[in-house]
Amino acid sequence: MNRNSLSLPLPDLGLALLIVVLWGSNNIFMKHITDVVPPLFAGGFRFALQALCLLPFLRCTREELPKLLLLGALTGPIYFFFLYTGFAAAGQISDVIVFFFMWVPIATLLAIPLVGERPTLAGWFGLGLSVLGILVLGASPNILSSPLGVTLVSCAAVVWGLSAVLARKLGGVRALPLQAWSALLAAPPMLLVSHFAEPGAVDVAVGWLLPLIGLSLFSALFSGAGGNGLMFLLLSRHPVDKVTPYLLLTLPYTVAAGVIFMGDTLTTRMIAGMLITMAGLVAVTLQGRFRRRPPAAPAGA
């Protein structure tokens, strides 16, 4: 296939759009969960279910184990601590979700010292657009009303960007074992901290048990194992700069779903900032890639 073409084969384009729906829906579900259930308990509960469902995938080789422990700790307890608490602290999901997608330029910057990959001129231009979009968003009254949520979700973006670069650097990390170890490492500490920091969380969860189980299973299996597994599958078939632009559609999908289903409000400034940031993210992703060939993406399960 011509590397300069932006198109994916129709079946793989369908998979990319499915990932967008899974991830975007999960963002709405996570926000809904953390509006009802304290965030640390919600995260620990989700990961406990995920660990039970993915128990057979904990099997790994001796060479894989250190990579799984490192990436599992980053993408499990650390990343989701910031993400769940950030969503809980936000007034509405559209206030903070754009800051999560800053993981794309963050990963680009981190790749310079960690992997030795340097952006092209188009890449730097994209980074500048992304920062401009964030500055426009930061001037919105809605954003300024959720500074803690913005800070926590931005920390989640840094952790996710770092995880992406480390996965590329280390290589050979399978999707489902990573999801299994991530859940195993995340559930105990999140539930333990919740026990001391969120009194009454169990009572709230018991009173909302069936919706909590259903939404948590979707988050764990469909968005986590399913969405991430499909992403790694596409990255094993196509260059990163062909896959990621489609996944950026998760941002407008999430914001639109927040407006339709959760009553979020948007200002003209927020829309402009989001569009500028998206343009920057696409520019970063569609740059002629890097001056040296990037390491192979993690293999799909």
Summary of the structure (lengths in Angstrom):
residues: 301
radius of gyration: 18.5
end to end distance: 23.3
largest distance: 57.0
contacts: 1098
relative contact order: 0.22
helix: 79%
strand: 0%
